[in-house]
Amino acid sequence: MIERPNVEALLAGPLGEWLERQVQVRAEAKAKSNKRFVIAGLIGAVLAFVGWTTLPIPEQIKAFGTLAIALVGAAWAYAPRAKAIEETKNGINKAIAASLGLSYEMEFDPGHGFDLARRYGLLPSYDRSNFEDLWSGPLGARAFTLHEAHLEEERGSGKNRSYVTVFRGAILTISFDRRFLGTTLVERSNKHRKLFGGSQDSVELDGLELDYVDMVHPDFQDRFSVWSDDQVEARYLVHPRYVERLLDIEQAFSGKDVRTLFKGGELVIVIESENMFESGSLDASEDRARVTRCVDQFMTLVDLCEALNEPAR
């Protein structure tokens, strides 16, 4: 669908020149951060000494206050480094995106693809969310978006309350040349089960009743379930070659829980993954390796999108 970006060409062009200028910027950020760590350490030590020796409060509160001072000081001291890393990441990723005819944004509001994934149960329920690394634009002749999501659920109560990660991964959306007649969902098997065992005959998602689609591939049925309100179209979309692709992708991603949705004129793909596209670093000697890794990660997901796209038949 698209050609892999040439890392050597990227680094020999405007990106390489910009990274050369960033060497000094990152060195200054590191020096500023180191100076702040010294200042924060001295101020923190004085405040902690005064607090522990003069304040008539329980030791537990003193310990909590000391920890709070340390955390605030560390955050303040690290801020210049974080800013330099973020600027480097943004510059690298924008250059990679531009070489592909795409746009890149670090911060954004999730769009239609995420909303579909949420409404049709491709994502777990959550209480807190964070989104980053939006790649968007034409992928061949089709509209394409890819972004990462980190979803957390609040658990426990009172002092034991905490946030637990329930999803970290990528959400891809690609348009089709035609609209689907129905809605077809491919997800992990055994997600919707009857009270006393066995798969349900149908599920209701976003106000639609989707019926279970019986597939003839035994390995596929062990791992995935297909639901649709158009059985004929579902079997056309999730055909034997598609089944084999999905099983191969599962193996390539070490069982990283791929699920897909055919809706309207779009295919939505959700896959759990590590935190990706972290191309920024304070160490300029790492730039080439990080650019290469970012390109590898992006092209792996583009290949995934191409593999799960409807082939011409």
C-alpha positions, 0 to 999 in steps of 0.5 A: 500500500505504501513504501517503507520510509528510507531511514538513511534518506531521512537522516541525510535530509532536513530531519538529519539537519534538525537533529544536529541542531537538537544536539545542543538543545538536548545538552542544554536541557540535560545541564539545566536539569542536573542543576535543578536536581542539585537545587531541589536536593538542597531545598528538599533536605532543608525542608525535611530537616525543619519538618522532622525536627520542629513540627509537632505532627505524627511521624507518618504525616512527616514521612508523607510530606517528605515523600511529597517534597521529593516527588515535586522536586524530582518532577521540577528537575526532570522537566527540561529533560522531558521537554527536550525528549518530547520535542525530539520525538515530535520532530522525528515522528512528523518527519516520518509521517511527512515522508509517507504523505501523512500527518502526525500529532502527539496530542489530540481527541480520539475520533470516530474509530475509537468511538466505534471500538468503544461502542462495539466492545472492542475495548474494556470499560475504563475510568481514565484515558490517555491518547497519543501518537496520531498518524492520519491521512491517505493510505494508498487511496483510502483514509487511514488513522492510527493512534495509541490509547492507554485505558485505566480502571479505578479499583479498590476503595478508600486508601486502597483505591488505585488505577489499573491498566485495562488496555494499552495498544493501537487503534487503526481505522481504514476506509473501504471503497464501498459501504458494508450492508451490515455490521460484523465483529471479530473478537476473542472467543468466549467473551459472550457466554451463556450462564451455564456455558457455551456461546450466546446465540446473539449479543446486543451492542450499540442497539444492534442485535448481532447473531453468532456466525458459525465458522468452519475453521476449528483453530479459528473458532478456538480463538475468535468469535464472529458476530453479525447482523448479515450472515452472508456478508460476514462469511464473505468478509471473514473468508478462509484466507482472512481467517488464515491471515488473522491466525498468522497475525496472532502468531506474529504478535505473540497472541496480542489480542487482535479484534476487528469491526466492519461497520459502515464503510470502515474497518476498525482494528484494535491490537494490544501492544507495548508503548510505541513510537517513542523516538525521542531521546537525550542521547543523540547517538541513539537517534538512528536506532530510534528512527529505525525502530519507529519506522519498523513499528509503524510499518508493522501496523500498516502491514497488519492493516493491509493483511486484514483489509478486504482483498479484491476477489 
